[in-house]
Amino acid sequence: MVDSDWGRWRRDVFGDPYLVWHDGPSFECLFRRERADPAEVARMLARGVAESDDLAPLAIRALAEAGRAPADAEAWLRAAAATATGTFAVRLAQAMLVLTGDQSWSEPVLAVLATDDRYHQLDAAMALADFVPTERLIDGLAQGVRDREYLVRYHSATTLRAYAGIKQPEISRNRQLFDLIRTDGDRAGRRRAAEALAEAARARLA
């Protein structure tokens, strides 16, 4: 990636790829570039989407939230959605939610949560907090609370608490439920936690 036009531009605008992954991207330079040369930014983000780089839809989302998304961004993302997988599919869906307001973009995120790749599942569990709760999303997150991977359980539970309207939703703040999900071998405990969290989230649907 770093040898492509997109890769070089990505490094120039966002910095070292490892630090971007580890610390999260800063969009300050992106906004300066967009103000100076919006055509260049549009051209390079289109290339990033074509290369299925997670950072490209994140950048589009940031621009869209400021009302400065490239005019063709929705078309690029729709074209990429047909083959998008993993975290790229999650970031694409988040960007499309901002661009279109269409809540059905939760479906590809939910599909990633249901896979067996914990790194992508983590991103999906956290991203679902962006969407309006539904029975289907609650069911998917409750299944995430039962997952074999601790961090998938943690973030699924935290999103369910957000759905329940809890302002500081981190599951670690509820000691009783946290104790049920933190032990890998306690399947019965995970099931009880999932049921309690789903019930609390469903109570807000009405």
C-alpha positions as CSV (number, residue, x, y, z in Angstrom):
1,M,0.0,0.0,0.0
2,V,2.7,2.5,0.9
3,D,4.2,2.2,-2.6
4,S,1.0,3.2,-4.4
5,D,0.0,6.8,-5.1
6,W,-2.7,6.4,-2.4
7,G,-0.2,4.9,0.1
8,R,2.3,7.8,-0.4
9,W,-0.5,10.4,-0.1
10,R,-1.9,8.5,3.0
11,R,1.4,8.7,4.8
12,D,1.9,12.3,3.8
13,V,-1.5,13.3,5.1
14,F,-2.1,11.0,8.1
15,G,1.4,9.9,9.1
16,D,3.0,6.6,9.9
17,P,0.5,3.8,9.2
18,Y,1.3,2.0,12.5
19,L,0.6,5.1,14.5
20,V,-2.6,5.7,12.6
21,W,-3.7,2.2,13.4
22,H,-2.6,2.3,17.0
23,D,-3.7,5.8,18.0
24,G,-6.4,6.5,15.4
25,P,-6.2,9.1,12.6
26,S,-6.1,12.8,13.0
27,F,-8.1,14.6,10.2
28,E,-6.5,18.1,10.7
29,C,-4.2,17.8,7.8
30,L,-6.9,16.2,5.6
31,F,-9.2,19.3,6.2
32,R,-6.3,21.6,5.3
33,R,-5.7,19.7,2.1
34,E,-9.4,19.7,1.3
35,R,-9.6,23.4,1.7
36,A,-6.6,24.0,-0.5
37,D,-7.3,21.4,-3.2
38,P,-10.6,19.5,-2.9
39,A,-10.1,17.8,-6.3
40,E,-6.9,16.2,-5.2
41,V,-8.5,15.0,-2.0
42,A,-11.4,13.5,-3.9
43,R,-9.1,11.8,-6.3
44,M,-6.9,10.2,-3.6
45,L,-9.8,9.1,-1.4
46,A,-11.4,7.4,-4.5
47,R,-8.1,5.5,-4.9
48,G,-8.1,4.6,-1.2
49,V,-11.6,3.2,-1.5
50,A,-10.6,1.3,-4.6
51,E,-7.7,-0.3,-2.6
52,S,-10.1,-1.2,0.3
53,D,-8.2,0.8,2.8
54,D,-10.2,1.3,6.0
55,L,-8.9,4.8,6.4
56,A,-10.5,6.1,3.2
57,P,-14.1,5.7,4.3
58,L,-13.1,7.0,7.8
59,A,-11.8,10.1,6.1
60,I,-14.9,10.4,3.9
61,R,-17.0,10.1,7.0
62,A,-15.1,12.9,8.8
63,L,-15.5,15.2,5.7
64,A,-19.2,14.3,5.5
65,E,-19.8,15.2,9.1
66,A,-18.5,18.6,8.3
67,G,-20.5,18.9,5.1
68,R,-17.4,18.6,2.9
69,A,-17.6,15.1,1.5
70,P,-16.5,14.7,-2.2
71,A,-19.5,14.8,-4.5
72,D,-18.9,11.3,-5.8
73,A,-18.1,9.7,-2.5
74,E,-21.4,7.9,-2.2
75,A,-21.0,6.4,-5.6
76,W,-17.4,5.1,-4.8
77,L,-18.6,3.5,-1.6
78,R,-21.7,1.9,-3.1
79,A,-19.5,0.4,-5.8
80,A,-17.0,-1.0,-3.2
81,A,-19.8,-2.3,-1.0
82,A,-20.4,-5.3,-3.2
83,T,-17.1,-6.9,-2.3
84,A,-16.2,-5.2,1.0
85,T,-15.4,-7.4,4.0
86,G,-14.1,-7.0,7.5
87,T,-13.3,-3.7,9.0
88,F,-13.4,-2.0,5.6
89,A,-17.0,-3.0,5.3
90,V,-17.7,-1.6,8.7
91,R,-16.0,1.7,8.0
92,L,-17.8,1.9,4.6
93,A,-21.1,1.4,6.3
94,Q,-20.4,4.1,8.9
95,A,-19.5,6.6,6.2
96,M,-22.7,5.7,4.2
97,L,-24.8,6.2,7.3
98,V,-23.5,9.8,7.5
99,L,-23.8,10.4,3.8
100,T,-27.3,8.9,3.4
101,G,-28.9,8.6,6.8
102,D,-29.9,5.1,5.8
103,Q,-30.1,2.9,8.9
104,S,-30.0,-0.3,6.7
105,W,-26.2,0.1,6.5
106,S,-26.2,-1.6,9.9
107,E,-26.7,-4.9,8.0
108,P,-23.1,-5.3,6.7
109,V,-21.8,-4.3,10.2
110,L,-24.0,-6.9,11.8
111,A,-22.7,-9.5,9.3
112,V,-19.1,-8.7,10.3
113,L,-20.0,-9.1,13.9
114,A,-21.3,-12.6,13.1
115,T,-17.9,-13.7,11.6
116,D,-15.2,-15.5,13.4
117,D,-12.4,-12.8,13.2
118,R,-12.2,-11.0,16.5
119,Y,-10.3,-8.0,15.2
120,H,-13.1,-7.2,12.7
121,Q,-15.8,-8.2,15.2
122,L,-14.5,-5.6,17.6
123,D,-14.8,-2.9,15.1
124,A,-18.3,-4.0,14.2
125,A,-19.5,-4.2,17.8
126,M,-18.3,-0.7,18.5
127,A,-19.6,0.7,15.2
128,L,-23.1,-0.5,15.8
129,A,-23.4,2.2,18.5
130,D,-23.8,4.6,15.6
131,F,-27.1,3.0,14.5
132,V,-30.6,3.3,15.9
133,P,-31.3,0.2,18.0
134,T,-33.6,-2.5,16.5
135,E,-34.6,-6.0,17.6
136,R,-32.3,-7.4,15.0
137,L,-29.3,-5.3,16.2
138,I,-30.0,-6.2,19.8
139,D,-30.1,-9.9,19.0
140,G,-26.8,-9.7,17.1
141,L,-25.1,-7.8,19.9
142,A,-26.5,-10.3,22.5
143,Q,-24.9,-13.0,20.5
144,G,-21.7,-11.0,20.6
145,V,-21.9,-11.0,24.4
146,R,-21.8,-14.8,24.2
147,D,-18.7,-14.8,21.9
148,R,-15.7,-16.9,22.8
149,E,-13.4,-13.8,22.6
150,Y,-13.4,-11.5,25.6
151,L,-13.0,-8.2,23.7
152,V,-15.9,-9.0,21.4
153,R,-18.0,-9.7,24.5
154,Y,-16.9,-6.5,26.1
155,H,-17.7,-4.2,23.2
156,S,-20.9,-5.9,22.3
157,A,-22.1,-5.5,25.9
158,T,-21.0,-1.9,26.0
159,T,-23.0,-1.1,22.8
160,L,-26.0,-2.8,24.3
161,R,-25.7,-0.6,27.4
162,A,-25.6,2.4,25.1
163,Y,-28.8,1.2,23.4
164,A,-30.3,1.1,26.9
165,G,-29.6,4.8,27.3
166,I,-26.8,4.5,29.8
167,K,-24.6,7.6,29.5
168,Q,-21.3,5.9,30.5
169,P,-22.0,2.5,28.9
170,E,-18.7,0.7,29.4
171,I,-19.7,-2.7,30.7
172,S,-16.9,-2.6,33.3
173,R,-19.0,0.0,35.2
174,N,-21.5,-2.7,36.0
175,R,-19.5,-5.0,38.1
176,Q,-22.1,-7.8,38.3
177,L,-22.5,-8.1,34.5
178,F,-18.9,-7.5,33.9
179,D,-18.0,-10.4,36.1
180,L,-20.3,-12.6,34.1
181,I,-18.6,-11.9,30.7
182,R,-14.9,-11.6,31.6
183,T,-14.2,-15.3,32.2
184,D,-13.7,-17.2,29.0
185,G,-15.1,-20.5,30.3
186,D,-18.3,-19.2,31.9
187,R,-20.8,-19.8,29.1
188,A,-23.8,-19.7,31.5
189,G,-22.7,-16.4,32.9
190,R,-22.3,-15.0,29.4
191,R,-25.8,-16.1,28.5
192,R,-27.3,-14.5,31.6
193,A,-25.4,-11.2,30.9
194,A,-26.6,-11.3,27.3
195,E,-30.2,-11.8,28.3
196,A,-30.1,-9.0,30.9
197,L,-28.4,-6.5,28.5
198,A,-30.8,-7.3,25.7
199,E,-33.8,-6.9,27.9
200,A,-32.6,-3.5,29.0
201,A,-32.0,-2.4,25.4
202,R,-35.4,-3.7,24.3
203,A,-37.1,-1.7,27.0
204,R,-36.0,1.5,25.2
205,L,-37.5,0.4,21.9
206,A,-41.0,1.2,23.0
